[in-house]
């Protein structure tokens, strides 16, 4: 059925039929475009009903096939006049261009609002995590990034619904793809899980001096997939997080105060008391040493091990370590103290490097050759 506007347009078409074919064509195209806009509005409302019916278990396949059948139309791209007329009518139609302009404005507004809100939420989360104090910087950055980017993604998805995009097939595709990737990338997922565990439990942070298995160096960076260690020769060592998490981790800079031990081997004929006295005085006189002491560790074949222990601020540890070694050498020279050196018996052999059989038998039957301990 036509409304009054339709009858008016039909009358105009009839009146101009014999007068001007071009005007008649334009009016006819306008009328067809208006009807197509009305059809689009009816189909949109009908699809809303079908979506609710499908959720409740109703059969909607036949109806959707009918919609696809009646909603298709052909456009002659070579007809420039017809295309321009269709475009003008579509742009000015409440169910055409105007509706899409409104939808685009709503979509842009939702996305912009999601960006603004996600940034505010990220700042709130960042301040909340900072208030705990013991949260890893890397974990805090990861959570803040997740909140901010996740908010933008959610806003984008909500905005797509205003454009008439159905999220059901999209989410199903994402779910299926994730299921396939979970099997194809098991090792990578294991690294990601280990990376999250490193962030949550915080056995170390960037800049810490660590020993991870046989690797010793400073933590350069940590990602969800791997950890980079800067070695003592400035080499970069990249370790998968799964390997890091399954290894023994020693964080040497976890506390503000760090302790160290310098092992000194002195000969048996050296006064142990004198050695300990010099070491204690040396520790007390150093401005960066907080505490110092000595204890006898072991008696070996040709030496006694005296351990000098000290504590200092973690940031000053290696400075103190180097200065104490230099001071030990200087003080021992001043006090006439000596460091134990390995001793061995050297036996001259026959010409051409052969050892006499008598000397060889004597060596095999005695333990007078002393080898230095490693």
FILUM-439079 format. One line per 4 residues: number of its first residue (from 0); their letters; for each residue x, y, z of C-alpha. Coordinates in steps of 0.001 Angstrom, whole numbers, padded with zeros to 6 digits. Example, Ala and Ser with C-alpha at 12.3 -4.5 7.8 and 13.67 -1.06 7.14 Angstrom:
FILUM-439079
0 = as = 012300:-004500:007800; 013670:-001060:007140
***
This chain:
FILUM-439079
0 = xxxx = 000000:000000:000000; 001135:003488:-000750; 000826:006351:001674; -000103:009893:000620
4 = xxxx = 003494:010653:-000240; 003623:007569:-002485; 000425:008614:-004289; 001845:012104:-004790
8 = xxxx = 005037:010725:-006288; 003076:008332:-008522; 000959:011200:-009812; 004092:013204:-010575
12 = xxxx = 005519:010267:-012488; 002312:009899:-014523; 002216:013596:-015287; 005813:013704:-016441
16 = xxxx = 005689:010467:-018407; 005119:012057:-021708; 006929:015275:-021068; 010414:014525:-020064
20 = xxxx = 011862:011014:-020016; 014872:012057:-018026; 012748:013584:-015306; 010486:010541:-015361
24 = xxxx = 013497:008277:-014937; 014796:010328:-012051; 011429:010279:-010273; 011127:006552:-010833
28 = xxxx = 014581:005900:-009402; 013753:008079:-006434; 010610:006098:-005796; 012425:002752:-006070
32 = xxxx = 015164:003936:-003734; 012611:005110:-001187; 010885:001742:-001323; 014208:-000037:-000869
36 = xxxx = 014926:002098:002203; 011536:001169:003643; 012233:-002473:002891; 015606:-002217:004682
40 = xxxx = 013898:-000809:007766; 011282:-003589:007755; 013982:-006262:007283; 016002:-004826:010160
44 = xxxx = 013018:-005027:012513; 012223:-008503:011226; 015808:-009669:011873; 015535:-008410:015454
48 = xxxx = 012492:-010626:015910; 014273:-013568:014267; 017279:-013157:016575; 015045:-013377:019641
52 = xxxx = 013225:-016352:018148; 016527:-018106:017432; 017678:-017573:021023; 014511:-019267:022264
56 = xxxx = 015084:-022257:019960; 012812:-021335:017072; 013456:-022291:013438; 014512:-019211:011454
60 = xxxx = 016391:-020652:008488; 013513:-020318:006032; 012830:-016746:007066; 016460:-015741:006629
64 = xxxx = 016529:-017323:003174; 013405:-015311:002311; 015106:-012105:003519; 018148:-012822:001360
68 = xxxx = 015874:-013449:-001608; 013860:-010236:-001400; 016700:-007931:-000340; 018890:-008397:-003420
72 = xxxx = 018763:-005939:-006329; 020785:-005098:-009409; 022447:-001769:-010137; 023645:-000698:-013558
76 = xxxx = 027054:000821:-012900; 027178:002298:-016381; 024124:004448:-015685; 025785:007474:-014104
80 = xxxx = 022553:009430:-013883; 020747:006593:-012168; 023588:006023:-009729; 023739:009671:-008750
84 = xxxx = 019979:009784:-008242; 020071:006647:-006088; 022956:008036:-004067; 021232:011349:-003422
88 = xxxx = 017986:009709:-002326; 019850:007180:-000163; 021885:009895:001545; 018803:011953:002381
92 = xxxx = 016684:008987:003425; 016085:008441:007193; 016602:004720:006635; 019657:005180:004449
96 = xxxx = 022444:007724:004691; 021054:009587:007679; 020770:006372:009686; 024340:005362:008824
100 = xxxx = 025646:008805:009710; 023979:008482:013105; 025423:005002:013521; 028918:006189:012634
104 = xxxx = 028623:009052:015108; 027491:006631:017827; 030302:004200:016922; 032936:006955:017048
108 = xxxx = 031545:008259:020333; 031633:004795:021933; 035207:004125:020792; 036408:007552:021960
112 = xxxx = 034642:007090:025309; 036200:003621:025715; 039685:005051:025090; 039111:007796:027660
116 = xxxx = 037586:005464:030268; 040237:002768:029756; 043012:005301:030403; 041332:006426:033615
120 = xxxx = 040899:002801:034737; 044541:002059:033862; 045700:004945:036068; 043492:003778:038929
124 = xxxx = 044846:000221:038637; 048412:001523:038452; 047987:003560:041650; 046300:000621:043372
128 = xxxx = 049175:-001730:042506; 051742:000870:043562; 050079:001084:046974; 050933:-002593:047626
132 = xxxx = 054645:-001832:047346; 055890:-005361:046655; 054304:-005691:043209; 056690:-006308:040339
136 = xxxx = 057134:-003341:038019; 056793:-005675:035051; 053592:-007216:036405; 052155:-003784:037132
140 = xxxx = 052946:-002588:033614; 051408:-005744:032158; 048162:-005366:034132; 047909:-001656:033277
144 = xxxx = 048443:-002429:029589; 045865:-005232:029738; 043263:-002955:031322; 043876:-000123:028892
148 = xxxx = 043941:-002176:025704; 041191:-004486:026880; 038912:-001506:027486; 039552:-000208:023985
152 = xxxx = 038824:-003624:022458; 035582:-003939:024420; 034543:-000465:023313; 035277:-001354:019704
156 = xxxx = 033164:-004516:019925; 030274:-002624:021485; 030609:000011:018790; 030425:-002630:016056
160 = xxxx = 027023:-003737:017340; 025705:-000221:016670; 026742:-000688:013032; 024661:-003838:012813
164 = xxxx = 027616:-006239:012980; 026784:-009529:014701; 029411:-010492:017267; 028330:-014122:017495
168 = xxxx = 030125:-015395:014363; 033145:-013200:015141; 033498:-014566:018675; 032987:-018121:017419
172 = xxxx = 035781:-017595:014882; 038093:-016212:017562; 037280:-019134:019861; 037954:-021711:017165
176 = xxxx = 041188:-020051:016147; 042351:-019902:019763; 041607:-023617:020191; 043719:-024489:017156
180 = xxxx = 046569:-022213:018175; 046577:-023724:021678; 047660:-027068:020199; 050034:-025619:017627
184 = xxxx = 051833:-023331:020099; 051996:-025431:023261; 055629:-024545:024005; 054955:-020845:023486
188 = xxxx = 051911:-021020:025762; 054094:-022689:028382; 056521:-019761:028124; 053631:-017307:028442
192 = xxxx = 052326:-019077:031537; 055818:-019119:033058; 056176:-015415:032223; 052984:-014663:034136
196 = xxxx = 054265:-016701:037093; 057528:-014720:037058; 055555:-011486:037070; 053217:-012539:039856
200 = xxxx = 055724:-014163:042244; 058527:-011714:041365; 061670:-013787:042028; 063604:-010978:040331
204 = xxxx = 063062:-007716:038494; 064866:-005805:035788; 068309:-004662:036923; 068732:-007443:039503
208 = xxxx = 071882:-009567:039615; 070791:-013190:039353; 072057:-016714:038923; 069672:-018850:036867
212 = xxxx = 071094:-022334:036523; 074553:-021838:035046; 073799:-018282:033881; 075061:-015359:035967
216 = xxxx = 074418:-011738:035112; 072002:-008818:035315; 068361:-008969:034226; 068057:-006746:031173
220 = xxxx = 064383:-007267:030289; 061477:-009608:030925; 058623:-010341:028520; 055835:-012886:028560
224 = xxxx = 057877:-015196:026330; 061499:-014806:027453; 063975:-013209:029846; 067166:-011476:028719
228 = xxxx = 070272:-011642:030913; 073280:-009371:030373; 076391:-011407:031129; 079691:-010255:032569
232 = xxxx = 081165:-009831:029085; 078175:-007679:028040; 076734:-010581:026072; 072937:-010821:025860
236 = xxxx = 071529:-014199:026873; 067885:-014861:025975; 066257:-017595:028042; 062717:-018962:027481
240 = xxxx = 060588:-018273:030537; 059749:-021962:030843; 063480:-022679:031308; 063847:-019793:033761
244 = xxxx = 060884:-020852:035903; 062017:-024500:036033; 065598:-023562:037063; 067031:-022663:040461
248 = xxxx = 066877:-018871:040687; 069264:-016959:042949; 068597:-013252:043291; 071798:-011719:044619
252 = xxxx = 070373:-008199:044942; 067005:-008926:046530; 067907:-007257:049845; 069282:-003814:050616
256 = xxxx = 072255:-005350:052494; 074480:-007902:050767; 077054:-010158:052365; 080243:-011471:050827
260 = xxxx = 083029:-013907:051669; 086665:-013668:050604; 088533:-016951:051058; 092236:-016557:051876
264 = xxxx = 094666:-019477:051942; 097590:-019066:054321; 100463:-021537:054895; 100728:-023644:058036
268 = xxxx = 103729:-021722:059329; 101723:-018480:059222; 100101:-017102:062406; 096327:-017493:061906
272 = xxxx = 095630:-015026:064722; 097754:-012375:063033; 095957:-012941:059735; 092537:-012611:061376
276 = xxxx = 093600:-009458:063211; 094740:-007781:059991; 091531:-008758:058179; 089304:-007426:060976
280 = xxxx = 091194:-004131:061104; 090927:-003837:057334; 087162:-004344:057456; 086664:-001850:060292
284 = xxxx = 088668:000821:058509; 086747:000588:055219; 084017:003274:055086; 081562:001156:053044
288 = xxxx = 081867:-002045:055110; 079015:-002299:057612; 080178:-005444:059434; 083176:-007734:059118
292 = xxxx = 084544:-010902:060666; 086639:-014034:060121; 086372:-017759:060657; 088553:-020752:059788
296 = xxxx = 086956:-022807:057036; 089246:-025810:056381; 092681:-027383:056801; 094088:-028753:053554
300 = xxxx = 097355:-030388:052468; 099478:-027259:052467; 097236:-024398:053630; 094549:-023208:056004
304 = xxxx = 091514:-021383:054558; 090507:-018276:056487; 087226:-016706:055343; 086796:-012977:055700
308 = xxxx = 083090:-012069:055789; 081711:-008592:055239; 078396:-006876:054641; 077659:-003690:052729
312 = xxxx = 074903:-001985:050822; 073881:-003945:047747; 074664:-001006:045473; 078245:-000841:046881
316 = xxxx = 078972:-004565:046868; 081265:-004878:043846; 083091:-001659:044709; 083814:-003004:048194
320 = xxxx = 084746:-006412:046756; 087425:-004953:044487; 088806:-002546:047096; 089070:-005259:049752
324 = xxxx = 091092:-007497:047458; 093521:-004673:046715; 093739:-003777:050406; 094394:-007391:051420
328 = xxxx = 097359:-007580:049089; 098757:-004260:050355; 098269:-005054:054044; 099763:-008533:053724
332 = xxxx = 102840:-007040:052074; 103137:-004425:054836; 102711:-006961:057662; 104958:-009566:056072
336 = xxxx = 102134:-012072:055707; 102086:-014547:052841; 099528:-016446:050794; 099879:-020223:050539
340 = xxxx = 101228:-021458:047216; 101000:-025046:045951; 104192:-027111:046289; 105345:-030029:044175
344 = xxxx = 108446:-032185:043737; 110065:-031879:040328; 112121:-034866:039207; 114546:-034521:036333
348 = xxxx = 114301:-037342:033826; 116758:-038995:031475; 117661:-037440:028158; 114756:-037318:025668
352 = xxxx = 112356:-036761:028605; 112324:-040320:029991; 111985:-040840:033785; 114309:-043443:035374
356 = xxxx = 112481:-046586:036351; 113790:-046332:039940; 112418:-042831:040353; 109102:-043873:038768
360 = xxxx = 108744:-046760:041214; 109513:-044403:044080; 106815:-041943:042985; 104190:-044656:042558
364 = xxxx = 104868:-046011:046042; 104763:-042670:047880; 102446:-039680:048315; 105083:-036992:048530
368 = xxxx = 103863:-035270:045356; 101279:-032737:046420; 098786:-031414:043882; 097026:-028111:044425
372 = xx = 093310:-028312:045039; 091067:-026790:042419
***
